[in-house]
Amino acid sequence: MSYLCFDIGGTEVKYSLSDAAGNLAAPAAFSSGEASGKSILNGMKEIAARYPNVRGIAVSAPGFVDPDTGYLSNGGAITAFHGFQLKEYIEAFSGIPASVENDVNCAALAEKWKGNAMHDRDFLCMTIGTGIGGALFLNGELYRGHSNRAGEFGYMITNGTSVNTPHESTLSRMSSICSLRTHYAKMTGKAFENVSGLDVFAAYEAGDPAAAGLVRHFLLNIATGLYNLIYCLNPKKILIGGAVSNRTALIRELWEQLHYLGLTEADVELDTCLYKNHAGMIGALYHHLHGTGKEEDKNRAGSGAHSLPNHQ
């Protein structure tokens, strides 16, 4: 049996068929059209039309998501999704049962299901992309908060409020890949759309002084957010996701900045998501099949809702 998985982002929408064990088949992506809600939905319709016989459609989406109803009270970088019933919309155009969960919650579910947090009861997941997202597993459970907004690390103000618009000092504004692209485009006189995150990091590794300064500032801001989270929540592990997690030097670079900030005795492990940029799709499938899953329900893996299958 096959399922169709989507991971909606501000730059691209990843998609793939998958079996019930979360094995993705030839994952691909299409452009989000600079976070255009219309482009995203049209693309999803086109992809779904190719696979009319899938058992379900599992979606990872940004913003404040009600995982039961699939309603987005806030669509994050996709402003057209503010106040949008995404689950019902997908079911209406496809005729296939659908589910929607927050993107970083999906990444955390994937890593708890069969990734780098399988054996951890307390861990955080931070994704770095168009914005900064987060998720918390506490005492073996995904913690959501009373209105499904827990883990929104990107809204932390980590650089004071010295600017005239305080919201510009949030972690997402200061340290997302979008921010990195914006500043590098301005410094080099290039159009934003002609600068990718890969371009900035490639220039940094080639010794470009403009890129070097921006990347060091980017890493320091991310480390500042991690520093605060470590001391507030005392997690056993923090996993970093998003395309930037493909950088082999990332964890070392972040530890260098954490040490610079004075973190010397933290009993915490810092790692990347095992499934990198595919974690959102795998976690979306987990949510579609089993709900959020509680550690105490592992023994109910064959019974359906709220189980956490143990895939070694």
MARMI-159430 format. One record per residue (C-alpha): residue in one letter; residue number from 1; y, x negated, z. Coordinates in Angstrom, 3 decimals. Each point is the difference from the previous one (the first is absolute). Example, Ala and Ser with C-alpha at 12.3 -4.5 7.8 and 13.67 -1.06 7.14 Angstrom:
+------+-----+----------+----------+----------+
| code | pos |       c2 |       c1 |       c3 |
+------+-----+----------+----------+----------+
|    A |   1 |   -4.500 |  -12.300 |    7.800 |
|    S |   2 |    3.440 |   -1.370 |   -0.660 |
+------+-----+----------+----------+----------+
This chain:
+------+-----+----------+----------+----------+
| code | pos |       c2 |       c1 |       c3 |
+------+-----+----------+----------+----------+
|    M |   1 |    0.000 |    0.000 |    0.000 |
|    S |   2 |    3.494 |   -1.242 |   -0.847 |
|    Y |   3 |    3.446 |    0.448 |    1.502 |
|    L |   4 |    3.410 |   -0.775 |   -1.462 |
|    C |   5 |    2.263 |   -2.053 |    2.258 |
|    F |   6 |    3.762 |   -0.532 |   -0.311 |
|    D |   7 |    2.330 |   -2.305 |    1.930 |
|    I |   8 |    3.616 |    0.974 |   -0.672 |
|    G |   9 |    2.585 |   -2.747 |    0.294 |
|    G |  10 |    3.639 |   -0.415 |   -0.896 |
|    T |  11 |   -0.800 |   -2.423 |   -2.828 |
|    E |  12 |   -3.396 |    1.138 |   -1.231 |
|    V |  13 |   -2.748 |    2.528 |    0.620 |
|    K |  14 |   -3.450 |   -1.534 |    0.354 |
|    Y |  15 |   -3.031 |    2.112 |   -0.821 |
|    S |  16 |   -3.749 |   -0.336 |   -0.269 |
|    L |  17 |   -3.242 |    1.887 |    0.000 |
|    S |  18 |   -2.149 |   -0.683 |    3.042 |
|    D |  19 |   -3.378 |    0.877 |    1.394 |
|    A |  20 |   -0.350 |    1.426 |    3.520 |
|    A |  21 |   -0.417 |   -3.503 |    1.449 |
|    G |  22 |    3.469 |   -1.078 |   -1.138 |
|    N |  23 |   -1.117 |   -2.190 |   -2.870 |
|    L |  24 |    2.843 |    0.165 |   -2.519 |
|    A |  25 |   -0.821 |    0.040 |   -3.704 |
|    A |  26 |    2.496 |   -1.842 |   -2.234 |
|    P |  27 |    3.197 |    0.646 |    2.002 |
|    A |  28 |    3.166 |    0.208 |   -2.104 |
|    A |  29 |    3.644 |    1.006 |    0.372 |
|    F |  30 |    2.928 |    1.613 |   -1.771 |
|    S |  31 |    3.727 |   -0.402 |    0.594 |
|    S |  32 |    1.754 |    2.211 |    2.530 |
|    G |  33 |    3.045 |    0.050 |   -2.264 |
|    E |  34 |    2.198 |   -1.553 |    2.712 |
|    A |  35 |   -1.300 |    2.454 |    2.603 |
|    S |  36 |    0.444 |    3.080 |   -2.194 |
|    G |  37 |   -1.836 |    2.998 |    1.401 |
|    K |  38 |   -0.296 |    1.549 |   -3.458 |
|    S |  39 |   -1.495 |   -3.153 |   -1.542 |
|    I |  40 |   -2.483 |   -0.319 |    2.856 |
|    L |  41 |   -1.206 |    3.594 |   -0.195 |
|    N |  42 |   -0.242 |   -0.064 |   -3.785 |
|    G |  43 |   -2.033 |   -3.175 |    0.170 |
|    M |  44 |   -2.325 |    1.458 |    2.624 |
|    K |  45 |   -0.510 |    3.104 |   -2.127 |
|    E |  46 |   -0.901 |   -2.151 |   -2.990 |
|    I |  47 |   -2.508 |   -2.063 |    1.976 |
|    A |  48 |   -1.544 |    3.025 |    1.712 |
|    A |  49 |   -0.495 |    1.698 |   -3.386 |
|    R |  50 |   -2.276 |   -2.876 |   -1.029 |
|    Y |  51 |   -2.367 |    0.676 |    2.904 |
|    P |  52 |   -0.431 |    3.759 |    0.370 |
|    N |  53 |   -3.411 |   -0.317 |    1.664 |
|    V |  54 |    0.883 |   -2.100 |    3.053 |
|    R |  55 |   -0.892 |    1.444 |    3.408 |
|    G |  56 |    3.475 |   -0.500 |    1.444 |
|    I |  57 |    3.391 |   -1.687 |   -0.355 |
|    A |  58 |    1.038 |   -2.308 |    2.859 |
|    V |  59 |    3.646 |   -1.027 |    0.218 |
|    S |  60 |    1.828 |   -2.667 |    1.975 |
|    A |  61 |    3.739 |    0.789 |    0.075 |
|    P |  62 |    3.116 |   -1.481 |    1.624 |
|    G |  63 |    2.075 |    1.752 |    2.623 |
|    F |  64 |   -0.667 |    2.502 |    2.760 |
|    V |  65 |   -3.230 |    1.732 |   -0.964 |
|    D |  66 |   -1.807 |    2.835 |    1.749 |
|    P |  67 |   -3.615 |   -1.108 |   -0.573 |
|    D |  68 |   -1.364 |    3.512 |    0.477 |
|    T |  69 |    2.279 |    1.904 |   -2.382 |
|    G |  70 |    1.093 |   -2.782 |   -2.369 |
|    Y |  71 |    3.673 |    0.875 |    0.543 |
|    L |  72 |    2.538 |   -2.844 |   -0.238 |
|    S |  73 |    3.026 |    0.648 |    2.190 |
|    N |  74 |    1.340 |   -3.327 |   -1.269 |
|    G |  75 |   -1.232 |   -1.819 |   -3.092 |
|    G |  76 |    1.177 |   -3.487 |    0.936 |
|    A |  77 |    1.070 |   -1.883 |   -3.129 |
|    I |  78 |   -0.853 |    3.072 |   -2.113 |
|    T |  79 |    3.011 |    2.147 |    0.880 |
|    A |  80 |   -1.178 |    2.824 |   -2.272 |
|    F |  81 |   -2.937 |    0.438 |    2.377 |
|    H |  82 |    2.177 |    0.878 |    3.001 |
|    G |  83 |   -1.171 |    3.444 |    1.149 |
|    F |  84 |   -2.795 |    0.131 |   -2.573 |
|    Q |  85 |   -3.448 |    1.620 |    0.247 |
|    L |  86 |   -1.864 |   -2.694 |   -1.917 |
|    K |  87 |   -3.554 |    1.094 |    0.827 |
|    E |  88 |    0.500 |    3.566 |   -1.261 |
|    Y |  89 |    1.795 |   -1.282 |   -3.106 |
|    I |  90 |   -2.907 |   -2.272 |   -0.929 |
|    E |  91 |   -2.563 |    2.716 |    0.619 |
|    A |  92 |    2.027 |    2.419 |   -2.137 |
|    F |  93 |    0.117 |   -2.242 |   -3.077 |
|    S |  94 |   -3.523 |   -1.426 |    0.362 |
|    G |  95 |   -2.085 |    2.764 |    1.524 |
|    I |  96 |   -1.654 |   -2.700 |    2.138 |
|    P |  97 |    0.055 |   -0.304 |    3.828 |
|    A |  98 |    2.617 |   -2.551 |    1.013 |
|    S |  99 |    1.149 |   -1.794 |    3.130 |
|    V | 100 |    3.119 |   -1.999 |    0.832 |
|    E | 101 |    0.558 |   -2.590 |    2.728 |
|    N | 102 |    2.758 |   -2.503 |    0.793 |
|    D | 103 |   -0.422 |   -3.211 |   -1.989 |
|    V | 104 |   -0.147 |   -2.472 |    2.876 |
|    N | 105 |   -2.211 |    2.289 |    2.062 |
|    C | 106 |   -2.311 |   -0.127 |   -3.019 |
|    A | 107 |    0.079 |   -3.796 |   -0.015 |
|    A | 108 |   -0.834 |   -0.059 |    3.702 |
|    L | 109 |   -2.837 |    2.491 |   -0.475 |
|    A | 110 |   -1.452 |   -2.144 |   -2.778 |
|    E | 111 |    0.099 |   -3.118 |    2.152 |
|    K | 112 |   -1.544 |    1.805 |    2.980 |
|    W | 113 |   -2.652 |    1.600 |   -2.209 |
|    K | 114 |   -1.298 |   -3.135 |   -1.686 |
|    G | 115 |    2.674 |   -2.684 |    0.002 |
|    N | 116 |    1.553 |   -2.580 |    2.300 |
|    A | 117 |    0.292 |    2.357 |    2.989 |
|    M | 118 |   -3.512 |    1.463 |    0.096 |
|    H | 119 |   -0.618 |   -1.315 |    3.502 |
|    D | 120 |    3.508 |    0.397 |    1.447 |
|    R | 121 |    1.154 |    2.868 |    2.200 |
|    D | 122 |    3.659 |   -1.047 |    0.116 |
|    F | 123 |    1.746 |   -1.249 |   -3.109 |
|    L | 124 |    3.116 |    0.502 |   -2.080 |
|    C | 125 |    0.359 |    0.084 |   -3.745 |
|    M | 126 |    3.277 |   -0.881 |   -1.742 |
|    T | 127 |    0.452 |    0.341 |   -3.741 |
|    I | 128 |    2.795 |   -1.717 |   -1.873 |
|    G | 129 |    1.067 |    1.496 |   -3.307 |
|    T | 130 |    2.871 |    2.190 |   -1.192 |
|    G | 131 |    0.515 |    0.595 |    3.724 |
|    I | 132 |   -1.708 |   -1.058 |    3.221 |
|    G | 133 |   -2.690 |    2.318 |    1.335 |
|    G | 134 |   -2.244 |   -0.053 |    3.028 |
|    A | 135 |   -2.965 |    1.570 |    1.751 |
|    L | 136 |   -1.459 |   -0.271 |    3.493 |
|    F | 137 |   -3.598 |    0.160 |    1.156 |
|    L | 138 |    0.054 |    0.313 |    3.784 |
|    N | 139 |   -3.139 |    0.345 |    2.131 |
|    G | 140 |   -2.069 |    0.483 |   -3.133 |
|    E | 141 |    2.142 |    2.803 |   -1.436 |
|    L | 142 |    2.716 |    0.255 |   -2.606 |
|    Y | 143 |    3.146 |    0.827 |    1.954 |
|    R | 144 |    2.329 |    2.413 |   -1.799 |
|    G | 145 |    2.628 |    1.095 |    2.505 |
|    H | 146 |    0.890 |    3.635 |    0.600 |
|    S | 147 |    1.402 |    0.544 |   -3.514 |
|    N | 148 |   -1.978 |   -2.473 |   -2.135 |
|    R | 149 |    2.706 |   -2.667 |    0.053 |
|    A | 150 |   -1.542 |   -2.715 |    2.150 |
|    G | 151 |   -0.286 |   -3.435 |   -1.544 |
|    E | 152 |    3.144 |    0.154 |   -2.125 |
|    F | 153 |    0.789 |   -3.639 |    0.722 |
|    G | 154 |    2.438 |   -0.180 |   -2.892 |
|    Y | 155 |    2.491 |    2.144 |    1.906 |
|    M | 156 |    0.360 |   -2.574 |    2.789 |
|    I | 157 |    3.482 |   -1.509 |    0.185 |
|    T | 158 |   -0.792 |   -3.693 |    0.186 |
|    N | 159 |    3.286 |   -1.617 |   -0.984 |
|    G | 160 |    2.495 |    1.591 |    2.363 |
|    T | 161 |    2.597 |    2.509 |   -1.136 |
|    S | 162 |    2.824 |   -2.307 |   -0.992 |
|    V | 163 |    0.303 |    1.508 |   -3.452 |
|    N | 164 |    2.011 |    3.142 |   -0.673 |
|    T | 165 |   -3.110 |    1.968 |   -0.910 |
|    P | 166 |   -2.627 |   -0.504 |    2.748 |
|    H | 167 |   -2.847 |    1.332 |   -2.140 |
|    E | 168 |    0.409 |   -3.082 |   -2.183 |
|    S | 169 |   -1.297 |   -2.056 |    2.951 |
|    T | 170 |   -3.457 |    1.565 |    0.065 |
|    L | 171 |   -3.048 |   -2.127 |   -0.678 |
|    S | 172 |   -0.637 |    1.785 |   -3.303 |
|    R | 173 |    3.542 |   -0.597 |   -1.204 |
|    M | 174 |   -0.026 |   -3.641 |    1.055 |
|    S | 175 |   -3.513 |   -1.101 |   -0.900 |
|    S | 176 |   -1.689 |    2.153 |   -2.599 |
|    I | 177 |   -0.986 |   -1.378 |   -3.385 |
|    C | 178 |    2.637 |    2.329 |   -1.438 |
|    S | 179 |    2.647 |   -1.707 |    2.147 |
|    L | 180 |   -1.245 |   -3.428 |   -1.068 |
|    R | 181 |    0.220 |    0.986 |   -3.668 |
|    T | 182 |    3.471 |    1.497 |    0.456 |
|    H | 183 |    1.459 |   -3.129 |    1.598 |
|    Y | 184 |   -1.623 |   -2.386 |   -2.455 |
|    A | 185 |    1.210 |    2.065 |   -2.959 |
|    K | 186 |    3.570 |   -0.163 |    1.339 |
|    M | 187 |   -0.176 |   -3.740 |    0.622 |
|    T | 188 |   -1.358 |   -0.762 |   -3.467 |
|    G | 189 |    1.994 |    2.567 |   -1.957 |
|    K | 190 |   -3.151 |    1.750 |   -1.218 |
|    A | 191 |   -0.629 |    3.724 |   -0.199 |
|    F | 192 |   -2.036 |    1.348 |    2.925 |
|    E | 193 |   -2.666 |    1.434 |   -2.284 |
|    N | 194 |   -0.498 |   -3.458 |   -1.542 |
|    V | 195 |   -0.839 |   -1.612 |    3.352 |
|    S | 196 |   -3.361 |    0.537 |    1.680 |
|    G | 197 |   -1.188 |   -1.120 |    3.390 |
|    L | 198 |   -2.335 |   -2.404 |   -1.773 |
|    D | 199 |    2.994 |   -1.505 |   -1.794 |
|    V | 200 |    1.787 |   -0.698 |    3.298 |
|    F | 201 |   -3.020 |   -1.620 |    1.640 |
|    A | 202 |   -0.728 |   -2.031 |   -3.137 |
|    A | 203 |    3.579 |   -1.305 |    0.057 |
|    Y | 204 |   -0.350 |   -0.755 |    3.724 |
|    E | 205 |   -3.163 |   -2.021 |   -0.575 |
|    A | 206 |    1.692 |   -1.820 |   -2.885 |
|    G | 207 |    2.777 |   -1.167 |    2.321 |
|    D | 208 |    2.783 |    2.372 |   -1.078 |
|    P | 209 |    2.554 |   -0.308 |    2.855 |
|    A | 210 |    1.215 |    3.595 |   -0.388 |
|    A | 211 |   -3.522 |    1.364 |    0.228 |
|    A | 212 |   -0.863 |   -2.377 |    2.850 |
|    G | 213 |    2.821 |    1.308 |    2.175 |
|    L | 214 |   -0.843 |    3.621 |   -0.725 |
|    V | 215 |   -3.723 |   -0.403 |    0.658 |
|    R | 216 |    0.591 |   -1.865 |    3.279 |
|    H | 217 |    2.322 |    2.804 |    1.124 |
|    F | 218 |   -2.566 |    2.579 |   -1.133 |
|    L | 219 |   -2.770 |   -1.680 |    2.008 |
|    L | 220 |    2.197 |   -0.346 |    3.077 |
|    N | 221 |    0.892 |    3.693 |   -0.076 |
|    I | 222 |   -3.659 |    1.021 |   -0.347 |
|    A | 223 |   -0.907 |   -2.332 |    2.859 |
|    T | 224 |    2.755 |    1.536 |    2.149 |
|    G | 225 |   -1.542 |    3.429 |   -0.488 |
|    L | 226 |   -3.458 |   -1.357 |    0.818 |
|    Y | 227 |    1.360 |   -1.770 |    3.098 |
|    N | 228 |    1.362 |    3.289 |    1.342 |
|    L | 229 |   -3.217 |    1.886 |   -0.766 |
|    I | 230 |   -2.168 |   -2.649 |    1.648 |
|    Y | 231 |    1.914 |    0.218 |    3.260 |
|    C | 232 |    0.351 |    3.798 |   -0.063 |
|    L | 233 |   -3.592 |    0.893 |   -0.883 |
|    N | 234 |   -2.129 |   -3.087 |    0.799 |
|    P | 235 |   -2.412 |    0.543 |   -2.929 |
|    K | 236 |   -3.110 |   -2.110 |   -0.386 |
|    K | 237 |    0.648 |   -0.340 |   -3.726 |
|    I | 238 |    2.704 |    0.601 |   -2.601 |
|    L | 239 |   -0.956 |    0.427 |   -3.641 |
|    I | 240 |    2.514 |   -0.512 |   -2.814 |
|    G | 241 |   -0.403 |    1.971 |   -3.220 |
|    G | 242 |    1.842 |    0.555 |   -3.251 |
|    A | 243 |    0.178 |   -2.252 |   -3.028 |
|    V | 244 |    1.595 |   -2.809 |    2.033 |
|    S | 245 |   -3.255 |   -0.304 |    1.960 |
|    N | 246 |   -1.519 |   -1.677 |   -3.061 |
|    R | 247 |    2.006 |   -3.116 |    0.858 |
|    T | 248 |   -2.429 |   -2.460 |    1.569 |
|    A | 249 |    2.821 |   -1.655 |    1.961 |
|    L | 250 |    1.363 |    3.243 |    1.481 |
|    I | 251 |   -1.710 |   -0.068 |    3.396 |
|    R | 252 |    0.883 |   -3.655 |    0.584 |
|    E | 253 |    3.618 |    0.667 |   -1.009 |
|    L | 254 |    0.252 |    2.955 |    2.375 |
|    W | 255 |   -1.472 |   -2.002 |    2.885 |
|    E | 256 |    2.578 |   -2.720 |   -0.640 |
|    Q | 257 |    2.774 |    2.576 |    0.357 |
|    L | 258 |   -1.607 |    1.588 |    3.072 |
|    H | 259 |   -0.167 |   -3.414 |    1.665 |
|    Y | 260 |    3.643 |   -0.572 |   -0.934 |
|    L | 261 |    0.837 |    3.265 |    1.792 |
|    G | 262 |   -1.753 |   -1.282 |    3.107 |
|    L | 263 |   -3.365 |    1.728 |   -0.214 |
|    T | 264 |   -2.328 |   -2.598 |    1.503 |
|    E | 265 |   -2.549 |    1.798 |    2.157 |
|    A | 266 |   -0.669 |    3.256 |   -1.825 |
|    D | 267 |   -3.649 |    1.027 |    0.122 |
|    V | 268 |    0.072 |    1.545 |   -3.465 |
|    E | 269 |   -1.723 |   -0.645 |   -3.314 |
|    L | 270 |    2.047 |    0.200 |   -3.179 |
|    D | 271 |   -1.867 |    0.622 |   -3.259 |
|    T | 272 |    0.296 |    1.775 |   -3.344 |
|    C | 273 |   -1.724 |    3.227 |   -0.948 |
|    L | 274 |   -3.410 |   -0.745 |   -1.473 |
|    Y | 275 |    0.577 |    2.501 |   -2.787 |
|    K | 276 |    3.523 |   -1.234 |   -0.728 |
|    N | 277 |    1.747 |    2.369 |   -2.401 |
|    H | 278 |   -3.050 |    2.281 |   -0.283 |
|    A | 279 |   -0.133 |    0.920 |    3.696 |
|    G | 280 |    2.132 |    3.121 |   -0.545 |
|    M | 281 |   -2.436 |    1.515 |   -2.497 |
|    I | 282 |   -3.048 |   -0.803 |    2.134 |
|    G | 283 |    1.623 |    1.448 |    3.116 |
|    A | 284 |    1.107 |    3.096 |   -1.905 |
|    L | 285 |   -3.625 |    0.577 |   -0.920 |
|    Y | 286 |   -1.085 |   -0.501 |    3.615 |
|    H | 287 |    2.536 |    2.606 |    1.101 |
|    H | 288 |   -1.116 |    2.387 |   -2.732 |
|    L | 289 |   -3.629 |   -0.250 |    1.064 |
|    H | 290 |    0.238 |   -0.348 |    3.746 |
|    G | 291 |    3.467 |    0.723 |    1.349 |
|    T | 292 |    1.651 |   -2.634 |    2.186 |
|    G | 293 |   -3.152 |   -0.987 |    1.834 |
|    K | 294 |   -0.320 |   -0.904 |    3.651 |
|    E | 295 |   -2.078 |   -2.897 |    1.204 |
|    E | 296 |   -1.937 |    2.281 |    2.333 |
|    D | 297 |   -1.146 |    2.021 |   -3.022 |
|    K | 298 |   -1.824 |   -2.832 |   -1.766 |
|    N | 299 |   -3.343 |    1.532 |    0.898 |
|    R | 300 |    1.009 |    3.126 |   -1.934 |
|    A | 301 |    0.326 |   -1.874 |   -3.277 |
|    G | 302 |   -2.323 |    2.367 |   -1.784 |
|    S | 303 |    1.655 |    3.182 |    1.238 |
|    G | 304 |    3.297 |   -0.150 |   -1.882 |
|    A | 305 |    3.412 |    0.464 |    1.556 |
|    H | 306 |    1.422 |   -2.656 |    2.287 |
|    S | 307 |   -2.887 |   -2.434 |   -0.336 |
|    L | 308 |    0.460 |   -3.713 |   -0.562 |
|    P | 309 |   -2.892 |   -1.302 |   -2.120 |
|    N | 310 |   -1.057 |   -3.538 |    0.802 |
|    H | 311 |   -0.196 |   -1.786 |   -3.361 |
|    Q | 312 |   -0.934 |   -3.604 |    0.676 |
+------+-----+----------+----------+----------+
